[in-house]
Amino acid sequence: MDYLKIKDESKSISDWIIKIRRELHEHPELMYEEFKTSELIRRELDKLDIPYRHPIAETGVLASIGNGEGPCVALRADMDALPIHEETEVPFRSKNDGKMHACGHDCHVSMLLGAAKLLKDKESEINGTVKLLFQPAEEGGAGGKLMREEGALESPDVERIFGLHVWPQMPTGQIGSREGTFLAATSFLDLTIKGVGGHAAVPHLTRDPVLTSAQVITNLQSIISREIDPLDSGVVSISAIHGGQAANVIPSEVKILGTLRSLTMEGLKTLQKRVKKISENIAEAHECEAIVEYPGNDYPPTVNDSEMWEFAKGIGIEMLGEENVSDLDAVMGGEDFAYYTEKVKGCFVVLGMNNPEIDATYSVHHPMFKADEDALHIGTALHAIFALKSLEELTN
């Protein structure tokens, strides 16, 4: 099979991929609420005569292409949006106020649907099965874990899995990843400092949770600077503080939100333990109370199989040129693609989207995030070639 020809075939359907992406971008939905998104995916799969399972993981879609015999590989796209108000001026900006595809999941879905179109055209040549995982709730809901638990990697058993993510830190059309740990283990922090409120003119009659919170936040940073080996990686970030509404009133409690990150689950558990102890002890010293919770799911680190990154890198070099493929440093972002690679050999690859000419320079999770749509057909081609070449290798 001429794999390089697939890049040209992908480019020929670029307008179709972009049209789907823009429709998705206009209608972002948060985790486990991706009903219209799922409906669009099923609409396009129906047009392509591709069978699928729905629902899976509540709003997900699991499609299959191939003859059902021989080996099985999987391609995954996440599909949820973020609770962010979009500030871009693109004509297809979000119509759902306070919700935005600020992490590029609309791109991920459209690229995978493009791959579905290419693979369906070649189905008669496919010996084996390609599973297409359209997964909900990557943004904190551990949709990957639920997809896995509901059998997305089974019947037939997946032997390799690949995922792509748009990456504004790299120029458009380049790709990168690394062997081993690529993305961090992550946890959300929900911290409440309870005190005794009162009039700000008589602070001695209160137990001030604002002052206590300031002491807690400052001292939590000592975990990274004084307790973690300088050659290891860790993050303790406080990202939100809510307390009080009046200038002359000391509130009775302060709520603090944040995130913890480490490149190992052991490291993440250590951070959680130290945050809890420091918060509780400082609160007690100020005659307050600290309630420390880690809500949601602790994501494991995303670990790429070394053989799979070499495989993906080789395809990238052949398709894009060696100068456009990079071994990257580990990143402290998190990804629930990690739940798949805990069970199956796989690789998570990032696709450059940075283009200053169209102001596509903002990071993901930013209200001004833009994706360079000229790169979408590259992602589609990569998906298709990852699948086809994997099946060929596994068959032989």
C-alpha positions, 0 to 999 in steps of 0.5 A, a space after each residue: 500500500 502506498 502510504 504517502 499517497 494517503 497524505 494526498 488523499 487526506 488533503 483532497 478532503 481537507 474542506 470536508 474535515 474543516 467543515 465538520 470541525 467548524 460545526 463542532 466548534 460552534 456547538 461545544 458541550 461539556 463532559 458527559 453532555 456531548 449529545 449533539 457532538 455524538 449525534 454529529 459523529 453518528 450522522 457522519 458514520 451513517 453516511 459512510 456506512 460504518 457500524 458503531 456502538 452507542 452509547 458507550 461511556 454515556 455519550 461516546 461512540 465506538 466504530 469499527 472498520 475492517 473484516 473482523 479477522 486478524 489483528 486489531 488497532 485503535 485510534 482515539 479522539 476526545 470530544 468534550 469542551 471546556 467551561 470557557 467563554 470564547 473571545 476569538 472573532 472567528 465566524 464559527 465561534 461558540 454559540 454556547 455561551 460559557 463553553 468553548 472548544 479551547 483544547 482542540 477536541 473539535 479538531 480531534 473529532 474531525 481528524 478522526 472522522 476524516 481517517 474514518 472516511 479514508 479507511 472506509 474507502 480502503 476497507 477491502 484491503 484491510 485485514 483486521 479491525 480498526 476501532 475508532 474511539 470517540 471518547 467523552 469527558 477527557 477534561 476531568 471526567 476520565 472518559 477514557 477510563 469508562 470507555 476502557 471499563 465498558 470494553 472499548 479495548 476488547 472483542 476483538 482485543 486491541 493490540 496498539 492504540 494511537 491518539 493525536 492532540 493539537 499543539 500550539 507550541 509547535 509550528 503548523 504541520 510538525 509532530 512530536 512526542 517521546 518514549 516513556 512518560 510524556 504527560 503527567 499524573 494529575 489531581 484536582 485540589 479542593 481546599 476549604 479553610 473554615 474559621 470564625 467570621 466577624 467585623 473587620 474592625 475587631 479581628 481579634 474576635 474572629 478566627 481569620 480564614 483569609 489570613 490562614 489561607 494566605 499562609 497555607 498557599 505560601 507554604 504549599 510552594 515549599 513542597 516543590 522548592 524544598 521537599 522534591 528532588 530538584 531533578 524531579 518534576 512536580 507542580 502545586 498550582 493554586 488557581 482560584 481563591 473565593 472568600 468574602 464579599 464585603 470590605 469590612 467583613 471577615 468571612 467564615 470560610 475561604 475556598 481554594 482550588 488548584 491542581 497537583 502534578 507529578 510524572 509518577 503516581 507515587 509522586 502525585 500521592 506524595 504531593 497529596 499527602 503533603 498538601 493535606 498535612 501542611 494545610 491542616 497543621 497551618 489551619 490548626 495553628 491559626 485556630 481554623 480548620 482545613 478540609 482537603 479534598 481531591 475530587 474527581 479522578 486522579 489521572 495516571 501519567 501518559 506513558 508511550 511505548 518506546 517501540 510505538 513512538 519509534 514507529 510513529 516517528 518513522 511514519 512522521 519522518 517519511 511523511 513530513 521530513 525529519 526536520 518536522 519530527 521532534 523528540 519532546 521533553 515531558 509535559 506536566 499536562 495530563 491526559 486520560 489517554 493514559 488509561 488506554 496505555 496502561 493496558 495496551 501498547 500505544 503512543 500519544 502524538 502532538 500535532 503543531 498548530 502554531 501560525 502567527 499569521 492567523 494569530 494561532 499562537 495562544 495555548 490550549 485552555 485560553 479563550 483566544 485559542 485558535 487552531 490552524 486548520 491547514 494541519 487537520 488533513 495531516 492529522 487525518 493522514 497520520 491516523 490512517 497510516 498509523 492504523 494501516 501500517 500497524 495492521 500490516 506489521 501485526 499480520 506479518 
